[in-house]
Amino acid sequence: MYTLDIAQLVRSALEESGCDSSKVGDLDCHSTIELEMNELPSIYITTQNEDVWLWSFIGNHCDTLIAQRGGELLQELMQGCSFARGEQLQLAEQDGSLALKALVHSDYLVNGSSFSAALNGFLEALERFTGSVLR
């Protein structure tokens, strides 16, 4: 059975994206990996069995937010995304916050280059969703 080394995959993807390897600290493949962003919420990378999730908190979960921005959020979700299983992002309530999530398709877990494409795609989606929620 193949065991995914998510820490090495993340490191390789970040280097592929042009991140200076000296700025990447120790990554633990047994814990959630956090990528701190400058002007956006952090991106978290979690493994469950052989599944890899990308997720981020995009705002506080509240009924008013969903009522006011639900249409915009749904339009963003309906755009789809190639790197997620089912080509679909997810929105979920998590610990009182609204979380954007993607279950990464296995085709994007084969090497740093492909996982970099997934990370960059998630980053683009995060920018769109935070724009909808925070404006």
OpenMM code with the backbone's topology and positions (N, CA, C; nanometers):
from openmm import Vec3, app, unit

residues = "MET TYR THR LEU ASP ILE ALA GLN LEU VAL ARG SER ALA LEU GLU GLU SER GLY CYS ASP SER SER LYS VAL GLY ASP LEU ASP CYS HIS SER THR ILE GLU LEU GLU MET ASN GLU LEU PRO SER ILE TYR ILE THR THR GLN ASN GLU ASP VAL TRP LEU TRP SER PHE ILE GLY ASN HIS CYS ASP THR LEU ILE ALA GLN ARG GLY GLY GLU LEU LEU GLN GLU LEU MET GLN GLY CYS SER PHE ALA ARG GLY GLU GLN LEU GLN LEU ALA GLU GLN ASP GLY SER LEU ALA LEU LYS ALA LEU VAL HIS SER ASP TYR LEU VAL ASN GLY SER SER PHE SER ALA ALA LEU ASN GLY PHE LEU GLU ALA LEU GLU ARG PHE THR GLY SER VAL LEU ARG".split()
positions = [
    Vec3(0.0840, -0.1185, 0.0000),
    Vec3(0.0000, 0.0000, 0.0000),
    Vec3(0.0884, 0.1247, 0.0000),
    Vec3(0.0569, 0.2189, -0.0845),
    Vec3(0.1324, 0.3432, -0.0967),
    Vec3(0.0992, 0.4360, 0.0191),
    Vec3(0.2018, 0.4911, 0.0827),
    Vec3(0.1820, 0.5870, 0.1902),
    Vec3(0.2227, 0.7247, 0.1410),
    Vec3(0.1308, 0.8164, 0.1476),
    Vec3(0.1533, 0.9525, 0.1015),
    Vec3(0.2369, 1.0293, 0.2036),
    Vec3(0.3461, 1.0893, 0.1600),
    Vec3(0.4270, 1.1758, 0.2459),
    Vec3(0.3847, 1.3191, 0.2172),
    Vec3(0.2815, 1.3630, 0.2895),
    Vec3(0.2233, 1.4943, 0.2617),
    Vec3(0.3227, 1.6062, 0.2898),
    Vec3(0.4077, 1.5897, 0.3891),
    Vec3(0.5059, 1.6940, 0.4203),
    Vec3(0.5996, 1.7162, 0.3018),
    Vec3(0.6498, 1.6089, 0.2430),
    Vec3(0.7383, 1.6208, 0.1277),
    Vec3(0.6631, 1.6766, 0.0074),
    Vec3(0.5385, 1.6341, -0.0108),
    Vec3(0.4583, 1.6829, -0.1227),
    Vec3(0.4343, 1.8335, -0.1109),
    Vec3(0.4024, 1.8804, 0.0092),
    Vec3(0.3801, 2.0239, 0.0310),
    Vec3(0.5093, 2.1013, 0.0073),
    Vec3(0.6186, 2.0531, 0.0624),
    Vec3(0.7477, 2.1208, 0.0437),
    Vec3(0.7809, 2.1307, -0.1052),
    Vec3(0.7652, 2.0226, -0.1772),
    Vec3(0.7936, 2.0207, -0.3206),
    Vec3(0.7010, 2.1158, -0.3968),
    Vec3(0.5737, 2.1187, -0.3594),
    Vec3(0.4776, 2.2081, -0.4253),
    Vec3(0.5122, 2.3542, -0.4009),
    Vec3(0.5517, 2.3864, -0.2787),
    Vec3(0.5885, 2.5248, -0.2476),
    Vec3(0.7128, 2.5665, -0.3251),
    Vec3(0.8104, 2.4779, -0.3337),
    Vec3(0.9308, 2.5078, -0.4117),
    Vec3(0.8960, 2.5237, -0.5592),
    Vec3(0.8065, 2.4399, -0.6088),
    Vec3(0.7611, 2.4473, -0.7483),
    Vec3(0.6943, 2.5825, -0.7766),
    Vec3(0.6273, 2.6365, -0.6751),
    Vec3(0.5584, 2.7652, -0.6891),
    Vec3(0.6509, 2.8842, -0.6687),
    Vec3(0.7781, 2.8572, -0.6416),
    Vec3(0.8744, 2.9650, -0.6269),
    Vec3(0.9015, 3.0076, -0.4846),
    Vec3(0.8499, 2.9349, -0.3879),
    Vec3(0.8743, 2.9671, -0.2473),
    Vec3(1.0175, 2.9285, -0.2111),
    Vec3(1.0873, 3.0189, -0.1459),
    Vec3(1.2238, 2.9933, -0.1009),
    Vec3(1.2213, 2.8820, 0.0040),
    Vec3(1.2937, 2.7740, -0.0204),
    Vec3(1.2917, 2.6589, 0.0702),
    Vec3(1.3390, 2.6942, 0.2110),
    Vec3(1.4187, 2.7996, 0.2245),
    Vec3(1.4647, 2.8394, 0.3579),
    Vec3(1.3515, 2.9007, 0.4408),
    Vec3(1.2419, 2.9413, 0.3744),
    Vec3(1.1283, 2.9999, 0.4461),
    Vec3(1.0253, 2.8960, 0.4871),
    Vec3(1.0468, 2.7722, 0.4453),
    Vec3(0.9556, 2.6640, 0.4811),
    Vec3(1.0146, 2.5918, 0.6011),
    Vec3(0.9443, 2.5980, 0.7119),
    Vec3(0.9924, 2.5323, 0.8329),
    Vec3(0.9724, 2.3820, 0.8260),
    Vec3(0.9940, 2.3171, 0.9389),
    Vec3(0.9712, 2.1732, 0.9472),
    Vec3(0.8224, 2.1452, 0.9306),
    Vec3(0.7911, 2.0486, 0.8489),
    Vec3(0.6527, 2.0089, 0.8261),
    Vec3(0.6326, 1.8698, 0.8832),
    Vec3(0.5262, 1.8522, 0.9572),
    Vec3(0.4958, 1.7246, 1.0210),
    Vec3(0.3835, 1.6569, 0.9435),
    Vec3(0.4122, 1.5421, 0.8861),
    Vec3(0.3116, 1.4724, 0.8058),
    Vec3(0.2017, 1.4094, 0.8913),
    Vec3(0.2159, 1.4138, 1.0230),
    Vec3(0.1160, 1.3552, 1.1121),
    Vec3(0.0223, 1.4598, 1.1703),
    Vec3(0.0395, 1.5859, 1.1328),
    Vec3(-0.0433, 1.6947, 1.1839),
    Vec3(-0.0934, 1.7789, 1.0678),
    Vec3(-0.1934, 1.8606, 1.0965),
    Vec3(-0.2405, 1.9557, 0.9965),
    Vec3(-0.1290, 2.0550, 0.9674),
    Vec3(-0.1055, 2.0802, 0.8400),
    Vec3(-0.0035, 2.1762, 0.7973),
    Vec3(-0.0732, 2.3086, 0.7703),
    Vec3(-0.0193, 2.4172, 0.8248),
    Vec3(-0.0769, 2.5501, 0.8052),
    Vec3(0.0157, 2.6332, 0.7178),
    Vec3(-0.0415, 2.6899, 0.6122),
    Vec3(0.0304, 2.7850, 0.5274),
    Vec3(-0.0248, 2.9229, 0.5589),
    Vec3(0.0554, 3.0054, 0.6249),
    Vec3(0.0114, 3.1397, 0.6610),
    Vec3(0.0225, 3.2300, 0.5391),
    Vec3(-0.0846, 3.3031, 0.5118),
    Vec3(-0.0903, 3.3923, 0.3971),
    Vec3(-0.0789, 3.5363, 0.4469),
    Vec3(-0.0293, 3.6249, 0.3618),
    Vec3(-0.0123, 3.7639, 0.4022),
    Vec3(-0.1445, 3.8371, 0.4227),
    Vec3(-0.2322, 3.8357, 0.3242),
    Vec3(-0.3556, 3.9141, 0.3336),
    Vec3(-0.4799, 3.8282, 0.3191),
    Vec3(-0.4648, 3.7005, 0.3378),
    Vec3(-0.5758, 3.6059, 0.3287),
    Vec3(-0.5719, 3.5132, 0.4493),
    Vec3(-0.6823, 3.4442, 0.4741),
    Vec3(-0.6793, 3.3440, 0.5815),
    Vec3(-0.5793, 3.2329, 0.5498),
    Vec3(-0.5299, 3.1691, 0.6524),
    Vec3(-0.4370, 3.0571, 0.6350),
    Vec3(-0.5031, 2.9446, 0.5565),
    Vec3(-0.4204, 2.8704, 0.4840),
    Vec3(-0.4651, 2.7489, 0.4168),
    Vec3(-0.4133, 2.6317, 0.4994),
    Vec3(-0.5028, 2.5390, 0.5299),
    Vec3(-0.4675, 2.4208, 0.6076),
    Vec3(-0.4691, 2.2987, 0.5163),
    Vec3(-0.3771, 2.2075, 0.5409),
    Vec3(-0.3673, 2.0839, 0.4643),
    Vec3(-0.3737, 1.9691, 0.5645),
    Vec3(-0.4752, 1.8860, 0.5493),
    Vec3(-0.4992, 1.7768, 0.6421),
    Vec3(-0.5107, 1.6461, 0.5651),
    Vec3(-0.4525, 1.5411, 0.6201),
    Vec3(-0.4708, 1.4090, 0.5608),
    Vec3(-0.5610, 1.3258, 0.6510),
    Vec3(-0.6476, 1.2498, 0.5867),
    Vec3(-0.7320, 1.1520, 0.6552),
    Vec3(-0.7210, 1.0243, 0.5740),
    Vec3(-0.6562, 0.9251, 0.6296),
    Vec3(-0.6226, 0.8030, 0.5554),
    Vec3(-0.5387, 0.8446, 0.4353),
    Vec3(-0.5807, 0.8175, 0.3152),
    Vec3(-0.5058, 0.8606, 0.1963),
    Vec3(-0.5685, 0.9837, 0.1311),
    Vec3(-0.6683, 1.0430, 0.1956),
    Vec3(-0.7331, 1.1634, 0.1428),
    Vec3(-0.6605, 1.2880, 0.1913),
    Vec3(-0.6549, 1.3884, 0.1047),
    Vec3(-0.5937, 1.5167, 0.1400),
    Vec3(-0.6991, 1.6253, 0.1241),
    Vec3(-0.7170, 1.7025, 0.2293),
    Vec3(-0.8105, 1.8143, 0.2303),
    Vec3(-0.7335, 1.9453, 0.2347),
    Vec3(-0.7757, 2.0411, 0.1549),
    Vec3(-0.7331, 2.1803, 0.1662),
    Vec3(-0.8516, 2.2546, 0.2242),
    Vec3(-0.8277, 2.3415, 0.3222),
    Vec3(-0.9390, 2.4160, 0.3790),
    Vec3(-0.8901, 2.5450, 0.4418),
    Vec3(-0.9855, 2.6357, 0.4586),
    Vec3(-0.9538, 2.7661, 0.5150),
    Vec3(-1.0793, 2.8244, 0.5781),
    Vec3(-1.0623, 2.8955, 0.6876),
    Vec3(-1.1733, 2.9686, 0.7481),
    Vec3(-1.1905, 3.0990, 0.6716),
    Vec3(-1.3112, 3.1233, 0.6186),
    Vec3(-1.3310, 3.2446, 0.5388),
    Vec3(-1.4168, 3.3485, 0.6089),
    Vec3(-1.4675, 3.3185, 0.7254),
    Vec3(-1.5461, 3.4161, 0.8002),
    Vec3(-1.6235, 3.3467, 0.9105),
    Vec3(-1.6876, 3.4263, 0.9934),
    Vec3(-1.7716, 3.3707, 1.0985),
    Vec3(-1.8985, 3.3148, 1.0363),
    Vec3(-1.9389, 3.1982, 1.0830),
    Vec3(-2.0630, 3.1388, 1.0333),
    Vec3(-2.1796, 3.2022, 1.1075),
    Vec3(-2.2713, 3.2579, 1.0331),
    Vec3(-2.3933, 3.3095, 1.0935),
    Vec3(-2.5034, 3.3087, 0.9879),
    Vec3(-2.6258, 3.2976, 1.0350),
    Vec3(-2.7395, 3.2915, 0.9436),
    Vec3(-2.7509, 3.4177, 0.8597),
    Vec3(-2.7161, 3.5325, 0.9175),
    Vec3(-2.7247, 3.6584, 0.8439),
    Vec3(-2.6292, 3.6591, 0.7256),
    Vec3(-2.5077, 3.6119, 0.7466),
    Vec3(-2.4097, 3.6053, 0.6380),
    Vec3(-2.4606, 3.5164, 0.5254),
    Vec3(-2.5124, 3.4000, 0.5603),
    Vec3(-2.5627, 3.3075, 0.4590),
    Vec3(-2.6813, 3.3702, 0.3865),
    Vec3(-2.7689, 3.4372, 0.4591),
    Vec3(-2.8849, 3.5012, 0.3964),
    Vec3(-2.8423, 3.6133, 0.3018),
    Vec3(-2.7442, 3.6923, 0.3431),
    Vec3(-2.7016, 3.8066, 0.2620),
    Vec3(-2.6116, 3.7675, 0.1461),
    Vec3(-2.5252, 3.6708, 0.1641),
    Vec3(-2.4242, 3.6362, 0.0634),
    Vec3(-2.4447, 3.4982, 0.0016),
    Vec3(-2.5527, 3.4314, 0.0372),
    Vec3(-2.5755, 3.2950, -0.0097),
    Vec3(-2.5739, 3.2814, -0.1610),
    Vec3(-2.6369, 3.3748, -0.2303),
    Vec3(-2.6397, 3.3691, -0.3763),
    Vec3(-2.5007, 3.3796, -0.4365),
    Vec3(-2.4216, 3.4723, -0.3846),
    Vec3(-2.2843, 3.4891, -0.4347),
    Vec3(-2.1990, 3.3658, -0.4048),
    Vec3(-2.2147, 3.3126, -0.2843),
    Vec3(-2.1379, 3.1939, -0.2467),
    Vec3(-2.1757, 3.0747, -0.3346),
    Vec3(-2.3051, 3.0597, -0.3616),
    Vec3(-2.3499, 2.9502, -0.4469),
    Vec3(-2.2958, 2.9650, -0.5889),
    Vec3(-2.2955, 3.0869, -0.6409),
    Vec3(-2.2397, 3.1093, -0.7745),
    Vec3(-2.0922, 3.0700, -0.7791),
    Vec3(-2.0180, 3.1043, -0.6754),
    Vec3(-1.8767, 3.0659, -0.6699),
    Vec3(-1.8617, 2.9141, -0.6648),
    Vec3(-1.9442, 2.8480, -0.5834),
    Vec3(-1.9374, 2.7021, -0.5737),
    Vec3(-1.9680, 2.6356, -0.7073),
    Vec3(-2.0611, 2.6920, -0.7811),
    Vec3(-2.1042, 2.6312, -0.9069),
    Vec3(-2.0010, 2.6454, -1.0182),
    Vec3(-1.8988, 2.7266, -0.9977),
    Vec3(-1.7927, 2.7384, -1.0980),
    Vec3(-1.7123, 2.6096, -1.1094),
    Vec3(-1.7118, 2.5301, -1.0042),
    Vec3(-1.6367, 2.4053, -1.0064),
    Vec3(-1.4870, 2.4291, -0.9984),
    Vec3(-1.4142, 2.3218, -0.9826),
    Vec3(-1.2678, 2.3305, -0.9813),
    Vec3(-1.2101, 2.1934, -1.0137),
    Vec3(-1.1126, 2.1921, -1.0999),
    Vec3(-1.0589, 2.0665, -1.1526),
    Vec3(-0.9801, 1.9855, -1.0505),
    Vec3(-0.9228, 2.0487, -0.9498),
    Vec3(-0.8351, 1.9770, -0.8573),
    Vec3(-0.9095, 1.9056, -0.7449),
    Vec3(-1.0395, 1.9295, -0.7330),
    Vec3(-1.1175, 1.8676, -0.6258),
    Vec3(-1.1922, 1.7447, -0.6779),
    Vec3(-1.2066, 1.6463, -0.5915),
    Vec3(-1.2876, 1.5303, -0.6284),
    Vec3(-1.4292, 1.5772, -0.6566),
    Vec3(-1.4845, 1.5271, -0.7638),
    Vec3(-1.6174, 1.5713, -0.8045),
    Vec3(-1.6160, 1.7100, -0.8648),
    Vec3(-1.4961, 1.7660, -0.8805),
    Vec3(-1.4757, 1.9010, -0.9347),
    Vec3(-1.5602, 2.0049, -0.8617),
    Vec3(-1.5703, 1.9887, -0.7281),
    Vec3(-1.6556, 2.0770, -0.6505),
    Vec3(-1.5912, 2.1145, -0.5177),
    Vec3(-1.5883, 2.2430, -0.4877),
    Vec3(-1.5486, 2.2904, -0.3556),
    Vec3(-1.6650, 2.2715, -0.2599),
    Vec3(-1.6380, 2.2841, -0.1312),
    Vec3(-1.7420, 2.2706, -0.0298),
    Vec3(-1.7362, 2.3883, 0.0662),
    Vec3(-1.8516, 2.4273, 0.1164),
    Vec3(-1.8612, 2.5218, 0.2269),
    Vec3(-1.9209, 2.4463, 0.3444),
    Vec3(-1.8654, 2.4673, 0.4634),
    Vec3(-1.9147, 2.3976, 0.5816),
    Vec3(-1.8959, 2.4852, 0.7040),
    Vec3(-1.9820, 2.4644, 0.8029),
    Vec3(-1.9636, 2.5286, 0.9324),
    Vec3(-1.8640, 2.4437, 1.0092),
    Vec3(-1.7617, 2.5087, 1.0631),
    Vec3(-1.6586, 2.4378, 1.1388),
    Vec3(-1.6148, 2.5259, 1.2543),
    Vec3(-1.6378, 2.4797, 1.3739),
    Vec3(-1.5974, 2.5522, 1.4949),
    Vec3(-1.6495, 2.6954, 1.4958),
    Vec3(-1.7730, 2.7157, 1.4513),
    Vec3(-1.8340, 2.8480, 1.4522),
    Vec3(-1.7919, 2.9374, 1.3374),
    Vec3(-1.7122, 2.8849, 1.2467),
    Vec3(-1.6662, 2.9620, 1.1309),
    Vec3(-1.7161, 2.8968, 1.0028),
    Vec3(-1.7169, 2.9754, 0.8968),
    Vec3(-1.7486, 2.9238, 0.7648),
    Vec3(-1.6173, 2.8810, 0.7008),
    Vec3(-1.6094, 2.7551, 0.6601),
    Vec3(-1.4860, 2.7002, 0.6037),
    Vec3(-1.5061, 2.6661, 0.4570),
    Vec3(-1.4071, 2.7027, 0.3760),
    Vec3(-1.3997, 2.6611, 0.2368),
    Vec3(-1.3120, 2.5370, 0.2339),
    Vec3(-1.3592, 2.4293, 0.1679),
    Vec3(-1.2864, 2.3022, 0.1698),
    Vec3(-1.2785, 2.2424, 0.0303),
    Vec3(-1.1730, 2.1657, 0.0094),
    Vec3(-1.1589, 2.0882, -0.1139),
    Vec3(-1.0949, 1.9544, -0.0799),
    Vec3(-1.1574, 1.8474, -0.1240),
    Vec3(-1.0993, 1.7140, -0.1156),
    Vec3(-1.0197, 1.6951, -0.2441),
    Vec3(-0.8880, 1.6907, -0.2321),
    Vec3(-0.8000, 1.6943, -0.3489),
    Vec3(-0.8097, 1.5634, -0.4282),
    Vec3(-0.8279, 1.5776, -0.5587),
    Vec3(-0.8327, 1.4624, -0.6495),
    Vec3(-0.6959, 1.3945, -0.6509),
    Vec3(-0.6953, 1.2627, -0.6577),
    Vec3(-0.5698, 1.1866, -0.6512),
    Vec3(-0.4724, 1.2216, -0.7638),
    Vec3(-0.5223, 1.2683, -0.8782),
    Vec3(-0.4333, 1.3093, -0.9876),
    Vec3(-0.3430, 1.4257, -0.9474),
    Vec3(-0.3840, 1.5014, -0.8454),
    Vec3(-0.3075, 1.6179, -0.8011),
    Vec3(-0.2160, 1.5856, -0.6829),
    Vec3(-0.2026, 1.4572, -0.6507),
    Vec3(-0.1178, 1.4152, -0.5390),
    Vec3(0.0042, 1.3367, -0.5851),
    Vec3(0.0300, 1.3341, -0.7150),
    Vec3(0.1377, 1.2492, -0.7675),
    Vec3(0.2762, 1.3114, -0.7555),
    Vec3(0.2842, 1.4449, -0.7563),
    Vec3(0.4148, 1.5111, -0.7442),
    Vec3(0.3950, 1.6569, -0.7037),
    Vec3(0.5051, 1.7240, -0.6782),
    Vec3(0.4999, 1.8627, -0.6338),
    Vec3(0.4359, 1.9553, -0.7347),
    Vec3(0.4602, 1.9319, -0.8617),
    Vec3(0.4041, 2.0168, -0.9660),
    Vec3(0.2518, 2.0087, -0.9686),
    Vec3(0.1988, 1.8878, -0.9625),
    Vec3(0.0532, 1.8731, -0.9664),
    Vec3(-0.0112, 1.9249, -0.8376),
    Vec3(0.0522, 1.9009, -0.7225),
    Vec3(-0.0040, 1.9517, -0.5976),
    Vec3(0.0067, 2.1035, -0.5919),
    Vec3(0.1100, 2.1593, -0.6530),
    Vec3(0.1229, 2.3045, -0.6633),
    Vec3(0.0043, 2.3625, -0.7398),
    Vec3(-0.0380, 2.2941, -0.8460),
    Vec3(-0.1547, 2.3398, -0.9220),
    Vec3(-0.2796, 2.3391, -0.8341),
    Vec3(-0.2941, 2.2371, -0.7496),
    Vec3(-0.4082, 2.2313, -0.6582),
    Vec3(-0.4016, 2.3443, -0.5559),
    Vec3(-0.2841, 2.3665, -0.4978),
    Vec3(-0.2692, 2.4753, -0.4004),
    Vec3(-0.2983, 2.6111, -0.4635),
    Vec3(-0.2460, 2.6334, -0.5830),
    Vec3(-0.2705, 2.7608, -0.6508),
    Vec3(-0.4174, 2.7771, -0.6866),
    Vec3(-0.4815, 2.6688, -0.7284),
    Vec3(-0.6246, 2.6742, -0.7570),
    Vec3(-0.7058, 2.7045, -0.6327),
    Vec3(-0.6679, 2.6438, -0.5202),
    Vec3(-0.7383, 2.6711, -0.3951),
    Vec3(-0.7158, 2.8153, -0.3516),
    Vec3(-0.5948, 2.8650, -0.3689),
    Vec3(-0.5645, 3.0036, -0.3347),
    Vec3(-0.6510, 3.0996, -0.4165),
    Vec3(-0.6655, 3.0739, -0.5452),
    Vec3(-0.7512, 3.1580, -0.6297),
    Vec3(-0.8961, 3.1535, -0.5819),
    Vec3(-0.9438, 3.0343, -0.5475),
    Vec3(-1.0803, 3.0214, -0.4962),
    Vec3(-1.0949, 3.0947, -0.3631),
    Vec3(-0.9950, 3.0837, -0.2778),
    Vec3(-0.9973, 3.1520, -0.1484),
    Vec3(-1.0079, 3.3027, -0.1673),
    Vec3(-0.9343, 3.3563, -0.2626),
    Vec3(-0.9429, 3.4999, -0.2915),
    Vec3(-1.0838, 3.5382, -0.3352),
    Vec3(-1.1449, 3.4587, -0.4216),
    Vec3(-1.2814, 3.4876, -0.4680),
    Vec3(-1.3814, 3.4787, -0.3532),
    Vec3(-1.3732, 3.3723, -0.2743),
    Vec3(-1.4697, 3.3530, -0.1667),
    Vec3(-1.4545, 3.4573, -0.0573),
    Vec3(-1.3328, 3.4915, -0.0202),
    Vec3(-1.3172, 3.5943, 0.0835),
    Vec3(-1.3646, 3.7288, 0.0313),
    Vec3(-1.3504, 3.7536, -0.0978),
    Vec3(-1.4046, 3.8759, -0.1568),
    Vec3(-1.5555, 3.8809, -0.1451),
    Vec3(-1.6222, 3.7683, -0.1636),
    Vec3(-1.7680, 3.7619, -0.1524),
    Vec3(-1.8135, 3.7778, -0.0084),
    Vec3(-1.7409, 3.7174, 0.0837),
    Vec3(-1.7822, 3.7169, 0.2237),
    Vec3(-1.7454, 3.8469, 0.2945),
    Vec3(-1.6291, 3.9010, 0.2651),
    Vec3(-1.5770, 4.0120, 0.3453),
    Vec3(-1.6082, 4.1506, 0.2913),
    Vec3(-1.6652, 4.1600, 0.1736),
    Vec3(-1.6902, 4.2965, 0.1232),
    Vec3(-1.8155, 4.3556, 0.1787),
] * unit.nanometer
topology = app.Topology()
chain = topology.addChain("A")
for resn in residues:
    res = topology.addResidue(resn, chain)
    for name in ("N", "CA", "C"):
        topology.addAtom(name, app.Element.getBySymbol(name[0]), res)
